Amino acid sequence: MMFQICNMPHGYVVEAHIMDSDGVFRWHPLRNFGDRQGDARAFMEYDCRELEDNVIRALIRRYDPIVKYIRFGKNRFNMQH
């Protein structure tokens, strides 16, 4: 699975490239890190590679662009609204 960081107007967003139910691969947002580019990069490089497909799909379903995350360490996050 591939991951990328997009610099959106509402922050640095980590996205996953996965196959949808229609069989087409698309980019889907996982988490928004606001202006914390380093946290987005660490999440993408260290945390995402260990996530199982069902966890990634759950992150996609729960994605909210208003909620921004702070990464405190491996798999440790805090949400900001």
C-alpha positions as CSV (number, residue, x, y, z in Angstrom):
1,M,0.0,0.0,0.0
2,M,1.2,3.5,-0.8
3,F,0.9,6.6,1.4
4,Q,1.5,10.3,0.7
5,I,1.2,13.7,2.4
6,C,-0.9,16.4,0.8
7,N,-0.5,20.0,1.8
8,M,-4.2,21.1,1.9
9,P,-5.6,24.5,2.9
10,H,-6.7,22.9,6.3
11,G,-3.3,21.2,7.0
12,Y,-0.9,18.3,6.1
13,V,-3.1,15.3,5.4
14,V,-1.8,11.7,5.2
15,E,-3.5,9.7,2.5
16,A,-3.6,6.0,1.5
17,H,-3.9,4.6,-2.0
18,I,-6.3,1.7,-1.8
19,M,-8.8,-0.1,-3.9
20,D,-12.4,0.9,-3.5
21,S,-15.3,-1.5,-3.7
22,D,-15.7,-0.8,-7.4
23,G,-12.1,-2.1,-8.0
24,V,-10.6,1.3,-8.7
25,F,-7.5,2.6,-6.8
26,R,-8.0,6.0,-5.2
27,W,-6.3,8.2,-2.6
28,H,-8.2,8.5,0.7
29,P,-7.4,10.8,3.6
30,L,-6.5,9.2,6.9
31,R,-5.5,11.9,9.3
32,N,-5.0,15.7,9.3
33,F,-2.0,17.0,11.2
34,G,-2.7,20.7,10.7
35,D,0.6,22.7,10.4
36,R,2.6,19.8,11.9
37,Q,4.4,18.5,8.8
38,G,6.9,16.5,10.9
39,D,4.1,14.6,12.7
40,A,2.5,13.9,9.3
41,R,5.7,12.6,7.9
42,A,6.4,10.4,11.0
43,F,2.9,8.9,10.9
44,M,3.3,8.2,7.2
45,E,6.8,6.6,7.4
46,Y,6.6,4.8,10.7
47,D,2.9,4.2,11.8
48,C,1.2,3.6,8.5
49,R,3.4,0.7,7.3
50,E,2.3,-1.3,10.4
51,L,-1.5,-0.7,10.0
52,E,-3.7,-3.5,8.8
53,D,-6.2,-3.0,6.0
54,N,-9.2,-3.0,8.3
55,V,-7.6,-0.3,10.5
56,I,-6.8,1.9,7.4
57,R,-10.4,1.5,6.2
58,A,-11.6,2.5,9.7
59,L,-9.4,5.7,9.6
60,I,-10.8,6.5,6.2
61,R,-14.4,6.2,7.4
62,R,-13.7,8.3,10.5
63,Y,-11.7,11.0,8.7
64,D,-12.8,14.6,9.6
65,P,-10.8,17.5,8.1
66,I,-11.7,19.7,11.1
67,V,-9.9,17.3,13.6
68,K,-6.2,17.7,13.7
69,Y,-3.8,15.3,15.3
70,I,-0.6,15.7,17.3
71,R,1.8,12.7,17.3
72,F,3.5,12.0,20.6
73,G,5.2,8.8,19.6
74,K,4.6,5.5,17.9
75,N,0.8,5.0,17.8
76,R,0.2,7.8,20.4
77,F,-1.9,10.8,19.2
78,N,-3.9,13.6,20.6
79,M,-6.8,15.2,18.8
80,Q,-7.5,19.0,18.5
81,H,-10.8,20.4,17.3
